[in-house]
Each structure stands twice: as structure tokens, then as C-alpha cells.
Amino acid sequence: MILSFQPHTHVEGGDDFEAVLGELEANDYQCEDLSRNELAKVHGRYFGGGRAFATNERLFRFEFPESPGALKNFLDKLNVSWNVSLFHYRNHGDDFGRVLVGLQIPDGLEQEAALCDFLETLGYGHWEETDNEVYKKFMMADEDSFAYTKK
């Protein structure tokens, strides 16, 4: 079971986060605090539908400027041999939009160099999230666990 909750803030300060966590653990629930995980807070909490299998997928968070042409700039600079396997946009009224992108990039030093060049020339704030625990536990499936359906 996956559970997310908003702690109740007390008038005198503090909240009931530790008490709720303790109660859950006392009832044999495994708990993990993801309150400092940007991927979980900004994107993961809005996803549904389970895990996906995408070979050679790398996950990145970007800050897109909220200006005309920002997406076009991203797509124009993107290597045409890479597949966009995931795209999620969130805006909270800031000067930038928070974007999560999955890219299927073939292995190899040449592709790694192309990725570094893309990220540098793009000029948007970015963070790789491929090793993020939220991605690994809730979004990514391996080939053995993915159910293929044949027609």
C-alpha cells in the first residue's frame, strides 16, 4: 500500500508527522520519509498506472523557462535518435515550469558525450533522477517483471 499524508500543523508549532509515522509502523506498515525528495513531491505524487519498462531509459528533471519557444528549443536540440518515453509538466506560478523527461538513450561513449552536449547547450536547470529511489521503486519495471501482451 502506498500512502501519502499531510501532517497536521499545531498552533504552538511543529506537526504530528512523527506521531503518524510511529502509529503506522506500530501497525506493521513499512514507512519511508520522502518529504525531501523533489521527484516525489513535484512529479511522483501525480502519477498513476504503475510501472513501465523502457530500455536504456534515463530520467531528468528540468526547469523550463516560462517563455514562448521553451519547449521548441528543447525539442530542436534533442538528439533525433533518442526516444522521449515520459514527459510531465508542472507549473506552480513560477518563472519556470518543472518538467520530468524520460529519454531512451542507447549505451555508448558517443551517446554519453551527445547527452552532455545537449544538457550544456540547452541551458535549462536540470538534474538526473535515474538513480532516485522514487523512480526505481514506483516508476521503473525491469524486463523480467514487465508483463508483455501478445495479440
C-alpha positions in Angstrom: 0.0 0.0 0.0 1.3 3.4 -0.9 0.2 6.2 1.5 0.9 9.9 1.4 -0.4 12.3 4.1 -0.2 16.0 5.0 0.8 16.4 8.7 -1.4 18.5 10.9 0.4 21.7 12.0 -0.2 22.7 15.6 -0.8 26.3 16.7 2.2 26.2 19.0 4.5 25.0 16.2 5.5 21.6 15.0 3.3 18.9 13.5 2.1 15.3 14.0 4.4 13.8 11.4 6.4 11.6 13.8 3.3 10.5 15.7 1.5 9.4 12.5 4.7 7.6 11.3 5.0 5.9 14.6 1.4 4.7 14.6 1.8 3.3 11.1 5.0 1.5 12.0 3.4 0.1 15.2 0.7 -1.4 12.9 3.4 -3.2 10.7 3.5 -0.7 7.8 6.8 -0.1 6.3 7.3 3.7 6.1 9.7 5.9 4.2 10.0 9.6 4.5 10.1 11.1 1.0 9.4 14.7 2.1 12.8 15.9 0.9 12.7 14.1 -2.4 11.9 16.6 -5.2 10.9 13.9 -7.7 8.3 12.6 -5.2 6.9 16.0 -4.3 6.8 17.7 -7.7 6.0 14.8 -10.0 5.7 11.3 -8.5 2.6 12.1 -6.4 0.6 12.8 -9.5 1.5 9.6 -11.4 -0.8 6.6 -11.6 -1.0 3.5 -13.6 2.0 1.5 -12.3 5.5 0.8 -13.6 6.7 0.9 -17.2 9.6 -0.9 -18.9 11.7 1.3 -21.2 15.1 0.0 -22.2 18.0 2.4 -21.6 15.7 5.0 -20.0 17.4 7.9 -18.2 15.2 10.3 -16.2 15.8 14.0 -15.9 14.1 16.9 -14.1 14.3 20.2 -15.9 13.3 23.8 -15.2 11.8 25.1 -18.4 11.6 28.9 -18.6 8.0 30.1 -18.8 8.6 31.9 -22.1 7.4 31.3 -25.7 9.5 28.7 -27.5 10.9 26.9 -24.4 9.6 23.5 -25.5 10.5 24.1 -29.1 14.1 24.9 -28.0 14.2 21.7 -26.0 12.9 19.6 -29.0 15.1 21.3 -31.5 18.2 20.5 -29.5 17.1 17.0 -28.6 19.0 14.2 -30.5 16.6 12.7 -33.0 17.8 9.2 -32.3 16.6 9.4 -28.7 13.0 8.4 -27.7 11.1 10.6 -25.3 9.5 7.9 -23.1 8.0 10.2 -20.5 7.1 13.9 -20.3 5.4 15.5 -17.3 4.9 19.3 -16.9 4.0 21.1 -13.7 3.8 24.9 -13.1 3.3 26.5 -9.7 3.1 30.1 -10.9 6.9 30.4 -11.0 9.1 31.9 -13.7 9.9 28.3 -14.7 7.9 25.1 -15.3 9.0 21.9 -13.7 9.4 19.1 -16.3 10.2 15.5 -15.9 11.5 13.7 -19.0 12.4 10.1 -19.7 14.8 9.6 -22.5 15.8 6.3 -24.1 19.4 6.8 -25.0 21.5 3.9 -26.4 24.6 2.9 -24.4 28.0 4.1 -25.5 30.5 6.9 -25.0 29.4 8.7 -28.1 25.8 8.9 -26.8 27.1 10.0 -23.4 29.0 12.8 -25.0 26.0 13.8 -27.0 23.9 13.9 -23.9 26.4 16.1 -22.0 26.5 18.4 -25.0 22.7 18.5 -25.2 22.3 19.4 -21.5 25.0 22.0 -21.7 23.7 23.8 -24.8 20.1 23.6 -23.6 20.9 25.9 -20.8 18.0 24.8 -18.5 18.4 23.8 -14.9 18.5 20.0 -14.8 19.0 17.1 -12.5 19.4 13.4 -13.4 16.9 11.3 -11.5 17.7 7.8 -12.9 19.1 6.6 -9.6 16.3 8.2 -7.5 14.6 5.8 -5.2 11.1 7.0 -6.2 11.9 6.3 -9.8 13.3 2.8 -9.0 10.5 1.8 -6.6 7.4 3.2 -8.2 8.0 4.1 -11.8 10.5 1.7 -13.3 10.0 -2.0 -14.2 12.7 -4.4 -15.2 12.3 -6.7 -18.2 11.5 -9.8 -16.1 8.7 -8.1 -14.1 7.0 -6.4 -17.1 4.0 -8.2 -18.5 4.1 -8.4 -22.2 0.8 -8.9 -24.0 0.7 -10.5 -27.5 -2.1 -10.3 -29.9 
